């Protein structure tokens, strides 16, 4: 059972196909049942046409002949011997009896033919009972005819004798009435039997049709629901990819859940999530590479400070802002006697000195300030929105902290500053040249000091 469920759940095509098979099976049952019932009803209609309709017609004729026969018996009683001369009542009675016998024999033939051909589908006992009643009637009729002829041959007959004949005639009438009632009962049973089958046919066909309708409705709803749900998920994933590409942001890694059904749409959704995950990793890797390239393009590899290329870019931007009314200052600095450090302790120690210098200065600058390495031991600090006086205070603070800096395994060192602020019509060369002159002045005046240019 579990394997069957797994096989069923792994394919949407199997689920839809199974529901379609059930729907077609119901429709096939409806068609087969309808054909069977229509054939049955058709056979019953033939039976009604071959048996019940002739019997119904015979019932009407028998009722009329019964009435005529009763009138003739009354006429015999009243006319007595006068009838014997004319023989009209006897002849008429014989003709009525022959006609009645003919009709009854015809009914017997109809019933026997139906029974012999196995066309009777209902009330078989009633058919047999009618045949027995007709046979019994013939025997009574023969006896009554013999008694009637005997009475007529004797001439004038006592009232008691006519009363006995009337009683016999009444019994014949009762036999005819019984036959008529049985025939009417047979026709009524035929109608009820046919109506019952028609009602069953309509009821079962309606039930099967409704089942097929609801299965088809459920199938349509199920297909629409599955497709809308799965496609909406796929569209959401695609929308996420579009937004990530447009905004340049990494794609949120999709959450993988074990699906209940492993059908075709689920596999497509899973493949799409795998693609989104891979694309997310590629975007993240690309951003990391771009970030590393940006660092390589703008940062000094040894110290981590901004490089000369970044300095040129930032300086042009600050000059552009200064032309519109802003101001800024720069503080050019280098390490005092750095060549001696390299010669005495080696270049690897000199590199560590530069790294320590960069770390110490970067920790004490504002977020808006920037430190750049122009080359060798030469650095420059960009101080936006700072006048020369404030820039000198920053430089003096940094100079003092570097002088007091004591790092094990590193020699103590000092730095000198040349500070200047933006002057009207300054460009990249003039402002940097003025700061360089101030730094040269600080070195000539003994180093480890700050000078303004």
LUMKE-689361 format. One record per residue (C-alpha): x, y, z. Coordinates in steps of 0.2 Angstrom, whole numbers, plus 2048, in hexadecimal, padded with zeros to 3 digits. Example, Ala and Ser with C-alpha at 12.3 -4.5 7.8 and 13.67 -1.06 7.14 Angstrom:
BEGIN
83E7EA827
8447FB824
***
This chain:
BEGIN
800800800
80E80C804
8178087F4
80780B7EB
80581C7F3
8178217EF
81481C7DD
8048267DC
80C8357E5
81B8367D9
81183B7CA
8048497C7
8008407B7
7FC8307C0
7F18397CC
7E78427BE
7E78337B4
7E08287C2
7D28357C5
7CE8357B2
7CD8227B2
7C18227C1
7B78307B8
7B78267A7
7B28167B1
7A381F7B9
79E8257A7
7A18137A0
79680C7AE
7888197AA
789815798
78880279B
77B8037A8
77180E79D
77280278E
76D7F4799
75E7FD7A1
759803790
7597F2789
74F7EB798
7427F9797
7417F6784
73E7E3787
7317E8794
7287F4788
7287E577B
7217DA788
7147E778C
7107E9779
7107D6776
7077D1786
6FF7DE791
6F87E9783
6EE7DA77B
6E97D578C
6E27E6790
6D87E6780
6D17D5784
6CC7DB795
6C17E878D
6B97DC781
6B77CF78F
6AE7DB799
6A27DF78B
69F7CD787
69C7C9799
68E7D6799
6867CF789
6877BD790
67E7C37A0
6707CB796
66E7BB78C
66C7B079B
65F7BC7A2
6567BC791
6567A9791
64D7A97A2
6407B579D
63C7AE78C
63C79B790
636790783
63379E777
6457A0775
64678E76F
63C79275F
6467A175A
65779A760
65D7AC75F
6637AD772
66B79C771
6747A0761
6797B1768
67F7A9778
68979C76E
6917AA764
6957B4774
69C7A577C
6A77A176C
6AD7B376C
6B17B377E
6BA7A277C
6C37A976D
6C97B8777
6CF7AD786
6D87A177A
6E07B0773
6E67B5784
6EC7A4788
6F67A4778
6FE7B577C
7027AF78E
70979E788
7147A677B
71B7B2787
71F7A4794
726799787
7317A677F
7377AC791
7317BE78D
7287BF79E
7337C97AA
7277CC7B8
7177C47C0
71A7B37B9
70E7AB7C6
7017B87C0
7037B27AE
70179F7B4
6F27A47BF
6E97AC7B0
6EC79D7A6
6E57927B3
6D679D7B6
6D279D7A3
6D378A7A3
6C77897B2
6BB7957A9
6BB78A79A
6B677B7A4
6A87857AD
6A278C79D
6A077B795
6967747A4
68B7847A4
688782791
68376F793
6777747A2
670782797
66C777788
66476A794
65977779C
65477E78B
65076D784
644769792
63977878E
63178179C
63C7817AB
6397847BD
63E7947C5
64A78A7D0
6537837C1
6557957B9
65C79B7CA
66978D7CA
66E7927B8
66F7A47BE
67B79F7CC
6867957BF
6867A47B4
68B7AF7C3
6997A37C6
69F7A57B4
69E7B87B6
6A87B77C6
6B57AC7BC
6B57B97AF
6B77C77BB
6C57BE7C4
6CE7BC7B3
6CB7CE7AF
6D27D37C1
6E17C87BE
6E57D07AD
6E37E17B4
6EE7DD7C2
6FB7D67B5
6FA7E77AB
6FC7F17BB
70B7E77C1
7127E97B0
7107FC7B1
7187FC7C3
7267F17BE
72A7FC7AF
72880C7B9
7348047C7
7418007BA
7408127B2
7418197C4
75080F7C8
7588137B7
7568267BA
75C8247CC
76B81A7C9
7708247B9
76E8347C3
77882E7D1
7868287C5
7858387BB
7878427CB
7968387D0
79E83A7C0
79A84D7C0
7A184F7D2
7B18457CD
7B384F7BE
7B185F7C9
7BD8597D6
7C98547C8
7C88667C0
7CA86E7D1
7D88637D7
7E28677C6
7DF8797C7
7E487A7DA
7F48707D7
7F987A7C8
7F588B7D1
7FE8867E1
80D87F7D8
80E88D7CB
80C89B7D8
81B8947E1
8258937D1
8208A57CD
8258AA7DE
8368A37DB
8388AB7CA
8328BC7D2
8408BA7DF
84D8B77D2
8478C77C8
8478D27D7
8588CC7DC
85F8CF7CB
8578E07CA
85C8E67DC
86D8DD7DB
86A8D57EC
86E8C37F0
85F8B67EE
8598AF7FE
85D89D7FF
84D8937FC
84788880B
846876805
83886C80D
83585980A
8268597FE
81784E801
81584A7EF
8238477E3
81A84B7D3
8208547C3
81B8667C9
8248627DA
83485D7D1
83386D7C6
8318777D6
84086E7DE
84B8717CE
8468837CE
84B8857E1
85B87C7DD
85F8887CF
85A8977DA
8668907E8
87488E7DB
8708A07D4
8708A77E6
88189F7E9
8888A57D9
8828B77DD
8898B67EE
89A8B07E7
8998BE7DA
8968CB7E8
8A58C47F2
8B08C47E2
8AA8D67DF
8AD8DB7F0
8BE8D47F0
8C28DC7DF
8BB8ED7E6
8C78EB7F5
8D68E77EA
8D18F67DF
8CF9027ED
8D98FB7FC
8EC8FA7FF
8F08E8800
8FD8E980E
8F48F581A
8E28F5815
8E1908813
8DA90F804
8E69107F5
8EC91E7E9
8DE91A7DD
8D091C7EA
8D992C7F0
8D89347DF
8C692F7DE
8C19367EF
8CB9467ED
8C294A7DD
8B19477E5
8B69537F4
8BD9607E8
8AC9607DF
8A39627EF
8AE9707F5
8AB9797E5
89997A7EA
89D9817FC
8A3972806
8B497180E
8C0964813
8D2961819
8E0955816
8EE94F821
8FD948818
90993D823
917931822
92192682F
93192F835
941926831
938918829
94791381E
95191082E
943904835
9448FA825
9578FA825
9598F6838
94A8E983A
9468E4829
9388E781C
92C8DB825
92D8E5835
92B8F582A
91B8ED823
9148E9834
9188FB83A
90E90282B
9008F6830
9008FB842
90090D83C
8F190A831
8E790183F
8EA90E84C
8E591D841
8D6914839
8CF91084B
8CF923850
8C892B840
8B692F83D
8AB925832
8AC933825
8BE934826
8C992981A
8DC92381B
8E592180B
8F691A807
8FF9237F9
90E9197F9
91C912804
91A91A815
91092980F
8FE92A814
8F0937813
8E193A81D
8D1942815
8C794C821
8B6952819
8AD961821
8BD96582B
8C797582C
8DA97682E
8D9979840
8CE96A844
8D995F838
8E8965842
8E095F852
8DC94E84A
8EE94D844
8F6951854
8EB94585E
8F0937851
90393C852
90393B865
8FA92A865
907923859
91592A863
90E921873
90A911869
914902871
9128F2867
91D8E386C
9298DD85F
9278EE856
9338FD858
92B90D85E
92991A850
92292B84D
91993483E
918946837
90994F830
90795C823
8F5963824
8EB96F818
8D9973814
8D1977804
8D49887FC
8CA98F7EE
8CE9897DD
8D997B7E4
8DB96B7D9
8E295A7DD
8F495F7DB
8F49707E4
8EC96A7F4
8F795B7F5
9069657F1
9029717FF
90096380B
91195B805
91996C809
91296C81A
91995A81D
92A95F816
92A96E823
925962831
93495782D
94096582B
93B96B83D
93F95B845
93194E840
92494784C
91995784A
90B95F841
90C96E835
8FF97782B
90197D819
***
